[in-house]
Amino acid sequence: MDFYADGILRGYITEDGSEFRISGEGLPVEDDIELAKDISVKQLDDRLEVSNLHSMSMDEGFAYTVMYDGFQIIQMAADGTVTMVANYDDTLYYEAGNQVLANADIVE
């Protein structure tokens, strides 16, 4: 997972080291957007919590919770309001493996 400025998260699903990607053409996220800096990451048994993400203007804050069992990615505003849930109905099938963060240090 890559975390970018403005609370943008890009996740990649891999199997045997080969990445599956849907074309990014036409998406509103430009390739030159900055990776988020100084984010806080906490690895727990059942989830990953990522916080201290901000908008480019620093007037909005974001956080993510990635649930492993019943895989979901939950985006929240700084006040804890849920703003998006990916895989809300738990219809994406995946097998647990290594969790990799590209630009974050994991805090146990």
C-alpha positions as CSV (number, residue, x, y, z in Angstrom):
1,M,0.0,0.0,0.0
2,D,1.2,3.5,-0.8
3,F,-0.2,6.5,1.1
4,Y,-0.2,9.9,-0.7
5,A,-0.9,13.5,0.2
6,D,-4.6,14.4,0.4
7,G,-5.4,11.1,2.1
8,I,-5.0,9.0,-1.1
9,L,-4.3,5.3,-0.7
10,R,-3.2,3.1,-3.6
11,G,-3.3,-0.6,-2.9
12,Y,-1.9,-3.4,-5.0
13,I,-3.0,-7.0,-4.9
14,T,-0.2,-9.4,-5.6
15,E,0.2,-13.1,-6.0
16,D,3.5,-14.9,-6.2
17,G,5.2,-11.5,-6.6
18,S,3.3,-10.5,-9.8
19,E,1.1,-7.5,-9.4
20,F,-2.4,-7.2,-10.7
21,R,-3.3,-3.7,-11.7
22,I,-6.3,-2.1,-13.3
23,S,-5.2,0.6,-15.7
24,G,-4.8,4.0,-14.0
25,E,-5.6,5.8,-17.2
26,G,-8.3,8.4,-16.7
27,L,-8.1,8.3,-12.9
28,P,-8.1,11.6,-11.0
29,V,-4.9,10.8,-9.1
30,E,-1.8,12.0,-11.0
31,D,1.4,10.0,-10.8
32,D,3.4,13.0,-9.6
33,I,1.4,13.4,-6.3
34,E,3.6,13.3,-3.2
35,L,3.9,10.3,-0.9
36,A,2.6,11.1,2.6
37,K,5.3,11.9,5.1
38,D,5.4,11.3,8.9
39,I,2.5,9.0,8.9
40,S,1.8,6.9,11.9
41,V,1.3,3.1,11.4
42,K,0.2,0.6,14.0
43,Q,0.2,-3.1,13.1
44,L,-2.3,-5.2,15.2
45,D,-3.3,-8.8,14.9
46,D,-6.5,-8.2,13.1
47,R,-5.9,-4.8,11.5
48,L,-3.6,-2.1,10.4
49,E,-4.2,1.5,11.6
50,V,-2.7,4.4,9.6
51,S,-3.1,8.0,10.8
52,N,-1.5,11.4,10.5
53,L,-2.4,11.8,6.8
54,H,-3.2,15.4,5.7
55,S,-4.4,17.3,2.7
56,M,-1.9,19.3,0.7
57,S,-3.1,22.5,2.3
58,M,-3.0,20.8,5.8
59,D,-6.6,21.8,6.6
60,E,-8.0,18.2,6.5
61,G,-6.8,15.1,8.2
62,F,-7.4,11.4,7.3
63,A,-6.9,8.0,8.7
64,Y,-7.2,4.4,7.4
65,T,-8.0,1.1,9.1
66,V,-7.3,-2.0,7.1
67,M,-9.2,-5.0,8.5
68,Y,-7.7,-8.4,7.6
69,D,-10.5,-10.8,8.5
70,G,-13.5,-9.7,6.4
71,F,-11.1,-7.6,4.3
72,Q,-12.0,-3.9,4.3
73,I,-10.3,-0.6,3.9
74,I,-12.0,2.1,6.0
75,Q,-11.1,5.8,5.4
76,M,-12.0,8.3,8.1
77,A,-11.8,12.1,8.5
78,A,-9.8,13.5,11.4
79,D,-12.9,13.6,13.6
80,G,-13.4,9.9,13.2
81,T,-16.3,10.2,10.6
82,V,-16.2,7.3,8.2
83,T,-15.9,8.7,4.7
84,M,-15.4,5.5,2.6
85,V,-15.4,1.8,3.0
86,A,-13.8,-0.4,0.4
87,N,-15.3,-3.9,0.1
88,Y,-18.2,-3.0,2.4
89,D,-20.1,-6.2,1.6
90,D,-17.0,-8.4,2.0
91,T,-17.2,-9.7,-1.5
92,L,-13.5,-9.5,-2.3
93,Y,-11.9,-12.9,-1.6
94,Y,-8.2,-12.8,-0.6
95,E,-5.8,-15.0,1.3
96,A,-3.8,-13.5,4.1
97,G,-0.1,-13.2,3.4
98,N,2.6,-10.7,4.0
99,Q,1.3,-7.2,4.5
100,V,3.7,-4.6,2.9
101,L,3.7,-0.9,3.3
102,A,5.8,1.0,0.8
103,N,6.3,4.3,2.7
104,A,5.5,3.6,6.3
105,D,7.4,2.4,9.4
106,I,5.3,-0.1,11.3
107,V,4.9,0.4,15.0
108,E,4.2,-2.8,17.0
